[in-house]
């Protein structure tokens, strides 16, 4: 099943598209081939492997990768806060900032927004979902975060970032965030090539959990999930200080990565277009700041 093309729904155009996967041949070998899966278990999932790769992406010579990457994945340079020629290494380019206004934030205090650019799946009732990336494959929230009982029967958003995406993450709602909590783990890939084979990678990977107390949506959890070759998850907010939706929360260093957002039961009604695609296990591509739904 994981050998199938990765198809997603482009919200802006209303069309189904096929994802261009960074280093696809290696990824499919690693998760579709028995020898590749052994290599993943022995080496690739280990933190030292991603630290080593992150070190490579911090070297000045890695800047030579930037322009070919932009050309291959058609990255919009007009959004960049500075010239593509000004980045000192590939990692600096990877977690680049954008120009002010490049990501408009959907208005309305009753509206929640996507916290990152990427491909999103939504589940109005996580307990009742048939499966996440594949029918019949899911994980219990008790294995994802501590104190999961408050989110029983709640709603979940999985936001997957490809290497070509903007890799800063933001707050989905107004509120007051807690101190982020680190949960140590492995660093498996979060591409559907891997997740279709084993959805549990999302609860086995390193992740950071922040609880946001929102005056509108109640308690909202945001979980940044690390993945293979993600050197770090860096937070940039002050715990206990009120934030606005769309405000920058932090960024991922090099690699594909993922965010999970949880709402308590009965708090949010997701937009119908995203619900329809998610019920078919098809991700919807949308940018940070676009509306995901509103207060129920």
DOLO-316564 format. One record per residue (C-alpha): residue number from 1; residue in one letter; x, y, z. Coordinates in nm, 4 decimals. Each point is the difference from the previous one (the first is absolute). Layout:
<pts>
PT, NUM, a, X, Y, Z
...
</pts>
This chain:
<pts>
PT, 1, x, 0.0000, 0.0000, 0.0000
PT, 2, x, 0.2837, 0.2443, 0.0801
PT, 3, x, 0.1304, -0.0351, -0.3590
PT, 4, x, -0.3025, 0.1924, -0.1302
PT, 5, x, 0.0487, 0.3649, -0.1072
PT, 6, x, -0.0638, 0.2589, 0.2707
PT, 7, x, -0.3082, 0.1932, -0.1130
PT, 8, x, -0.1298, 0.3117, 0.1723
PT, 9, x, -0.2782, 0.2549, -0.0518
PT, 10, x, 0.1161, 0.3507, -0.0818
PT, 11, x, -0.2479, 0.2283, 0.1744
PT, 12, x, 0.0873, 0.3034, -0.2113
PT, 13, x, -0.0620, -0.1681, -0.3366
PT, 14, x, -0.2492, -0.2694, 0.1009
PT, 15, x, 0.2110, -0.2623, -0.1792
PT, 16, x, 0.1566, -0.3280, 0.1070
PT, 17, x, 0.3772, 0.0079, -0.0425
PT, 18, x, 0.2878, -0.2453, 0.0335
PT, 19, x, 0.2670, 0.0912, 0.2531
PT, 20, x, 0.3597, 0.0366, -0.1134
PT, 21, x, 0.1874, -0.1838, 0.2750
PT, 22, x, 0.3443, 0.1151, 0.1089
PT, 23, x, 0.2448, -0.2882, -0.0600
PT, 24, x, -0.2877, -0.2320, -0.0850
PT, 25, x, 0.2087, -0.2993, -0.1088
PT, 26, x, 0.1847, -0.0079, 0.3306
PT, 27, x, -0.3194, 0.0472, 0.2003
PT, 28, x, -0.1832, -0.2823, -0.1744
PT, 29, x, 0.3002, -0.2309, 0.0414
PT, 30, x, 0.0206, 0.0873, 0.3701
PT, 31, x, -0.3650, -0.0771, 0.0780
PT, 32, x, -0.1095, -0.2438, -0.2763
PT, 33, x, 0.3022, -0.2282, -0.0117
PT, 34, x, 0.0873, -0.2418, 0.2864
PT, 35, x, 0.3690, 0.0948, -0.0199
PT, 36, x, -0.0944, 0.3674, 0.0031
PT, 37, x, -0.2246, -0.0431, 0.3034
PT, 38, x, 0.2862, -0.1720, 0.1831
PT, 39, x, 0.2251, 0.2969, -0.0803
PT, 40, x, -0.2681, 0.2366, 0.1327
PT, 41, x, -0.0273, -0.1981, 0.3242
PT, 42, x, 0.3764, -0.0279, 0.0470
PT, 43, x, 0.1088, 0.3466, -0.1116
PT, 44, x, -0.2401, 0.2517, -0.1508
PT, 45, x, -0.2478, 0.0284, 0.2886
PT, 46, x, 0.2800, 0.0782, 0.2459
PT, 47, x, 0.0484, 0.3575, 0.1224
PT, 48, x, 0.3717, 0.0002, -0.0836
PT, 49, x, -0.0784, -0.0637, -0.3678
PT, 50, x, -0.2201, 0.3113, -0.0231
PT, 51, x, 0.2525, 0.2046, 0.1993
PT, 52, x, 0.2695, -0.1034, -0.2483
PT, 53, x, -0.2180, 0.0949, -0.2967
PT, 54, x, -0.0926, 0.3277, 0.1669
PT, 55, x, 0.3701, 0.0731, 0.0427
PT, 56, x, 0.0465, -0.0539, -0.3759
PT, 57, x, -0.2853, 0.2428, -0.0743
PT, 58, x, 0.1655, 0.2628, 0.2225
PT, 59, x, 0.3287, -0.0056, -0.1926
PT, 60, x, 0.0636, 0.2929, -0.2375
PT, 61, x, 0.0427, -0.2437, -0.2896
PT, 62, x, -0.3647, -0.1074, 0.0424
PT, 63, x, -0.1059, 0.3410, -0.1416
PT, 64, x, 0.0789, -0.1444, -0.3433
PT, 65, x, -0.3113, -0.2157, 0.0367
PT, 66, x, -0.2383, 0.2961, 0.0319
PT, 67, x, -0.0504, 0.1131, -0.3603
PT, 68, x, -0.0360, -0.3557, -0.1427
PT, 69, x, -0.2533, -0.0766, 0.2755
PT, 70, x, -0.2001, 0.3157, -0.0793
PT, 71, x, -0.0054, -0.0931, -0.3689
PT, 72, x, -0.0937, -0.3654, 0.0557
PT, 73, x, -0.2895, 0.0715, 0.2371
PT, 74, x, -0.1116, 0.3342, -0.1492
PT, 75, x, 0.0337, 0.1880, 0.3291
PT, 76, x, -0.1395, 0.3563, -0.0175
PT, 77, x, 0.3020, 0.2270, 0.0578
PT, 78, x, -0.2192, 0.3122, -0.0073
PT, 79, x, -0.1262, -0.0952, 0.3485
PT, 80, x, 0.3457, -0.0117, 0.1591
PT, 81, x, 0.0891, 0.2677, 0.2532
PT, 82, x, 0.3461, 0.0195, -0.1598
PT, 83, x, 0.1691, -0.1039, -0.3229
PT, 84, x, 0.0649, -0.3693, -0.0646
PT, 85, x, 0.3658, 0.0960, -0.0489
PT, 86, x, 0.0297, 0.1342, 0.3564
PT, 87, x, -0.0462, -0.3262, 0.1914
PT, 88, x, 0.3271, -0.1236, 0.1495
PT, 89, x, -0.0951, -0.3688, -0.0054
PT, 90, x, -0.2862, -0.2265, -0.0984
PT, 91, x, -0.1459, -0.0177, 0.3511
PT, 92, x, -0.0296, 0.3789, 0.0169
PT, 93, x, -0.1890, -0.0097, -0.3295
PT, 94, x, -0.2144, -0.2892, 0.1240
PT, 95, x, -0.1408, 0.1856, 0.3029
PT, 96, x, -0.0167, 0.3302, -0.1875
PT, 97, x, -0.2334, 0.2803, 0.1027
PT, 98, x, -0.2502, 0.1445, -0.2479
PT, 99, x, -0.0881, 0.3586, -0.0849
PT, 100, x, -0.2648, 0.1666, 0.2195
PT, 101, x, -0.3438, -0.0742, -0.1448
PT, 102, x, 0.1146, -0.3071, -0.1950
PT, 103, x, -0.2378, -0.2089, 0.2121
PT, 104, x, -0.3256, 0.1914, 0.0673
PT, 105, x, -0.1759, -0.1162, 0.3172
PT, 106, x, -0.3696, -0.0847, -0.0362
PT, 107, x, -0.2051, 0.2529, 0.1973
PT, 108, x, -0.2622, -0.0677, 0.2673
PT, 109, x, 0.0397, -0.0857, 0.3681
PT, 110, x, -0.2066, -0.3167, -0.0546
PT, 111, x, 0.2327, -0.1197, -0.2789
PT, 112, x, 0.3009, -0.2308, 0.0525
PT, 113, x, 0.2812, -0.0084, -0.2560
PT, 114, x, 0.2507, -0.2538, -0.1221
PT, 115, x, 0.3225, 0.0320, 0.2008
PT, 116, x, 0.2329, -0.0841, -0.2900
PT, 117, x, 0.0248, -0.0334, -0.3750
PT, 118, x, -0.0535, -0.3603, -0.0983
PT, 119, x, -0.2317, -0.2862, -0.0748
PT, 120, x, -0.2743, -0.0365, 0.2597
PT, 121, x, -0.2346, -0.2716, 0.1241
PT, 122, x, -0.2864, 0.0867, 0.2375
PT, 123, x, -0.2054, -0.2271, 0.2227
PT, 124, x, -0.3116, 0.1527, 0.1660
PT, 125, x, -0.0097, -0.2874, 0.2530
PT, 126, x, 0.3389, -0.1651, 0.0336
PT, 127, x, -0.1455, -0.2984, 0.1887
PT, 128, x, -0.2520, -0.0734, -0.2766
PT, 129, x, 0.2456, 0.0357, -0.2917
PT, 130, x, 0.0345, -0.3085, -0.2229
PT, 131, x, 0.3715, 0.0616, -0.0410
PT, 132, x, 0.2474, 0.2764, -0.0657
PT, 133, x, 0.2209, -0.0524, -0.3068
PT, 134, x, -0.1497, -0.3434, -0.0681
PT, 135, x, -0.3402, -0.1404, 0.0979
PT, 136, x, 0.0334, -0.2115, 0.3107
PT, 137, x, 0.3299, 0.1544, 0.1154
PT, 138, x, -0.0061, 0.2456, 0.2889
PT, 139, x, 0.1548, 0.0622, 0.3399
PT, 140, x, -0.1554, 0.0829, 0.3389
PT, 141, x, 0.0510, 0.3529, 0.1291
PT, 142, x, 0.1310, -0.1458, 0.3273
PT, 143, x, 0.3150, -0.0944, -0.1901
PT, 144, x, 0.0356, 0.3438, -0.1608
PT, 145, x, -0.0170, 0.2397, 0.2952
PT, 146, x, -0.0260, -0.0009, 0.3799
PT, 147, x, -0.3444, 0.0793, 0.1505
PT, 148, x, -0.1659, -0.1157, -0.3220
PT, 149, x, -0.3304, -0.0651, 0.1767
PT, 150, x, -0.1044, 0.3654, -0.0344
PT, 151, x, 0.0083, -0.0439, -0.3796
PT, 152, x, -0.2083, -0.3196, -0.0076
PT, 153, x, -0.2542, 0.0278, -0.2820
PT, 154, x, 0.1676, 0.3216, -0.1096
PT, 155, x, 0.1217, 0.1146, -0.3412
PT, 156, x, 0.3445, -0.0424, -0.1516
PT, 157, x, 0.1961, 0.1603, -0.2844
PT, 158, x, 0.3138, -0.1629, -0.1417
PT, 159, x, 0.2069, 0.2542, -0.1963
PT, 160, x, 0.2881, -0.1560, -0.1948
PT, 161, x, 0.2815, 0.2215, -0.1266
PT, 162, x, 0.2109, -0.1083, -0.2984
PT, 163, x, 0.3633, 0.1127, -0.0292
PT, 164, x, -0.1057, 0.2546, -0.2641
PT, 165, x, -0.2552, 0.1665, 0.2311
PT, 166, x, 0.0384, 0.3106, 0.2164
PT, 167, x, 0.1196, -0.1515, 0.3283
PT, 168, x, -0.0995, 0.2509, 0.2649
PT, 169, x, -0.3028, -0.0938, 0.2085
PT, 170, x, -0.2571, 0.2326, 0.1552
PT, 171, x, -0.2849, 0.0139, 0.2502
PT, 172, x, -0.3397, -0.1204, -0.1307
PT, 173, x, -0.2027, 0.2037, 0.2530
PT, 174, x, 0.0282, 0.2910, 0.2415
PT, 175, x, 0.0909, -0.0991, 0.3539
PT, 176, x, 0.2634, -0.0504, 0.2668
PT, 177, x, 0.2519, -0.2788, -0.0683
PT, 178, x, 0.1573, -0.2251, 0.2593
PT, 179, x, 0.3640, -0.0968, 0.0318
PT, 180, x, 0.0682, -0.2480, -0.2842
PT, 181, x, 0.0591, -0.3567, 0.1152
PT, 182, x, 0.2561, -0.2173, -0.1771
PT, 183, x, -0.0819, -0.3673, -0.0550
PT, 184, x, 0.3091, -0.1853, -0.1154
PT, 185, x, -0.0223, -0.2533, -0.2796
PT, 186, x, 0.1359, -0.1239, -0.3313
PT, 187, x, 0.0133, 0.1878, -0.3298
PT, 188, x, -0.1850, -0.2010, -0.2643
PT, 189, x, -0.1215, 0.1602, -0.3231
PT, 190, x, -0.3488, 0.1537, 0.0094
PT, 191, x, -0.0552, -0.0241, -0.3756
PT, 192, x, -0.3057, -0.2135, -0.0866
PT, 193, x, 0.2390, -0.2526, -0.1584
PT, 194, x, 0.0994, -0.0785, 0.3590
PT, 195, x, -0.3276, 0.0791, 0.1790
PT, 196, x, -0.2089, -0.2253, -0.2241
PT, 197, x, 0.2180, -0.2857, 0.1191
PT, 198, x, 0.0042, 0.0997, 0.3670
PT, 199, x, -0.2117, 0.2870, 0.1327
PT, 200, x, 0.1589, -0.0488, 0.3420
PT, 201, x, 0.3083, 0.1907, -0.1128
PT, 202, x, -0.1909, 0.3137, 0.1025
PT, 203, x, -0.0155, -0.1158, 0.3631
PT, 204, x, 0.3497, -0.1503, 0.0018
PT, 205, x, 0.1769, 0.3113, -0.1298
PT, 206, x, 0.1428, 0.2832, 0.2072
PT, 207, x, -0.2593, 0.2705, 0.0564
PT, 208, x, -0.0767, 0.3156, 0.1991
PT, 209, x, -0.3404, 0.0691, 0.1552
PT, 210, x, -0.1405, 0.3454, 0.0816
PT, 211, x, -0.3424, 0.0609, 0.1531
PT, 212, x, -0.1691, 0.3266, -0.0972
PT, 213, x, -0.2800, 0.1366, 0.2186
PT, 214, x, -0.2251, 0.1784, -0.2487
PT, 215, x, -0.2860, 0.2279, 0.1086
PT, 216, x, -0.1997, -0.1289, -0.3003
PT, 217, x, 0.1070, -0.3618, -0.0592
PT, 218, x, 0.0909, -0.1070, 0.3523
PT, 219, x, 0.3089, -0.2202, 0.0334
PT, 220, x, 0.1775, -0.0600, -0.3316
PT, 221, x, 0.3086, -0.2217, -0.0295
PT, 222, x, 0.2683, 0.0535, -0.2616
PT, 223, x, 0.2543, -0.2767, -0.0550
PT, 224, x, 0.3095, 0.0464, -0.2143
PT, 225, x, 0.1238, -0.3384, -0.1191
PT, 226, x, 0.3594, -0.0478, -0.1080
PT, 227, x, 0.1001, -0.2322, -0.2832
PT, 228, x, 0.3033, -0.1383, -0.1810
PT, 229, x, 0.2659, 0.2686, -0.0576
PT, 230, x, -0.1864, 0.2622, 0.2052
PT, 231, x, 0.2897, 0.1421, 0.1993
PT, 232, x, -0.2208, 0.1664, 0.2610
PT, 233, x, -0.3369, 0.1454, 0.0926
PT, 234, x, 0.0619, 0.3569, 0.1129
PT, 235, x, -0.2594, 0.1950, 0.1973
PT, 236, x, -0.0032, 0.3787, -0.0136
PT, 237, x, -0.2851, 0.1104, 0.2289
PT, 238, x, -0.0214, 0.0977, 0.3668
PT, 239, x, -0.2082, -0.2475, 0.2066
PT, 240, x, -0.2796, 0.1703, 0.1932
PT, 241, x, -0.0073, 0.3028, -0.2294
PT, 242, x, -0.3149, 0.0467, -0.2124
PT, 243, x, 0.0367, -0.0695, -0.3725
PT, 244, x, -0.2101, 0.0737, -0.3066
PT, 245, x, -0.0993, -0.2568, -0.2588
PT, 246, x, 0.2475, 0.0003, -0.2839
PT, 247, x, 0.2778, 0.1179, 0.2304
PT, 248, x, 0.3289, -0.1828, -0.0521
PT, 249, x, 0.0600, -0.2827, 0.2492
PT, 250, x, 0.3279, -0.1480, -0.1252
PT, 251, x, 0.1628, -0.1896, -0.2835
PT, 252, x, 0.1328, -0.3373, -0.1101
PT, 253, x, 0.3589, -0.0402, -0.1158
PT, 254, x, 0.0717, -0.2137, -0.3070
PT, 255, x, -0.2337, -0.2831, -0.0977
PT, 256, x, -0.3634, -0.0866, -0.0520
PT, 257, x, -0.2045, 0.0384, 0.3148
PT, 258, x, -0.3504, 0.0100, 0.1405
PT, 259, x, -0.2340, 0.1882, 0.2327
PT, 260, x, -0.3056, -0.1398, 0.1767
PT, 261, x, -0.2695, 0.2277, 0.1433
PT, 262, x, -0.2606, -0.1289, 0.2456
PT, 263, x, -0.3309, 0.1613, 0.1061
PT, 264, x, -0.2251, -0.1210, 0.2800
PT, 265, x, -0.3359, -0.1571, -0.0806
PT, 266, x, -0.2597, 0.2205, -0.1690
PT, 267, x, 0.2188, 0.3084, -0.0374
PT, 268, x, 0.0717, 0.0221, -0.3725
PT, 269, x, -0.1815, -0.0612, -0.3263
PT, 270, x, 0.2504, -0.0614, -0.2788
PT, 271, x, -0.0619, 0.1416, -0.3465
PT, 272, x, -0.1923, -0.2529, -0.2155
PT, 273, x, 0.2524, -0.0183, -0.2849
PT, 274, x, 0.2743, -0.1219, 0.2329
PT, 275, x, -0.2313, -0.2457, 0.1792
PT, 276, x, -0.1068, -0.1532, -0.3341
PT, 277, x, 0.3575, -0.0613, -0.1138
PT, 278, x, 0.1165, -0.1241, 0.3393
PT, 279, x, -0.2788, -0.2598, 0.0099
PT, 280, x, 0.1635, -0.1440, -0.3146
PT, 281, x, 0.3466, 0.0088, 0.1674
PT, 282, x, 0.1032, 0.2757, -0.2440
PT, 283, x, 0.1944, 0.2937, 0.1384
PT, 284, x, -0.0959, 0.3577, -0.0863
PT, 285, x, 0.2784, 0.2435, -0.0831
PT, 286, x, -0.0554, 0.3385, 0.1667
PT, 287, x, 0.2268, 0.2737, 0.1301
PT, 288, x, 0.0536, 0.1300, 0.3490
PT, 289, x, -0.2640, 0.2539, 0.0945
PT, 290, x, -0.2767, -0.1491, -0.2145
PT, 291, x, -0.3130, -0.0934, 0.1934
PT, 292, x, -0.0387, -0.3601, 0.1089
PT, 293, x, -0.3356, 0.0479, 0.1705
PT, 294, x, -0.1984, 0.2014, 0.2511
PT, 295, x, -0.1503, -0.0240, 0.3460
PT, 296, x, -0.2853, -0.2490, 0.0061
</pts>
